[in-house]
Amino acid sequence: MLEDKQAVFVDDVRVRKLQCGDCGARWTHLPDGLTGRIHYQACVVSRAVVRTVTERAPRAEIARDHGCHRRTLGRWVARVAAIASPARLARILLAAAGAPVLPAPPVSRPSQSARWMELGTRAVAVLALLEALASLHGLEPPALAHAGWLVPADVSSTDTVGGARSSG
């Protein structure tokens, strides 16, 4: 969680493991605001992605500020970029609001890799459009926490990132 712009590890989050008495299937019941297999809150991931893409600070410094490894930042950028294409999110926003003012995403810092620049630009555009959609629906920020609700299920199966199918 974020505390004074610094990621803080919270180790006393109760996660319940459940098992069906009939079929034996097992699942995890997570508290609100947490997503399965993701160890960081959406507010931490959103802030780290924007900082990674827009700031000139070294990735190791940004990773240290967010309590993760520098390679994790790259995975987060790729995961956010794979949520949906910015064009699709803009269409969803236009359909929901009629004539919204589309947000201008932050400008990506120059990168030696054209692929990284494209992925980063897409990730911050996705975050900006998700925030606009969440605001329209009266949802609390960060919008990344509501991405599963804001983005229709058919989006991830039809969008691609960097030539590979996204997994959502």
Secondary structure by P-SEA (a helix, b strand, c coil): cccccbbbbbccbbbbbbbbcccbbbbbbbcccccccccccaaaaaaaaaaaacccccaaaaaaaacccaaaaaaaaaaaaacccaaaaaaaaaaacccccccccccccccccaaaaaaaaaaaaaaaaaaaaaaaaccccccccccccccccccccccccccccccc
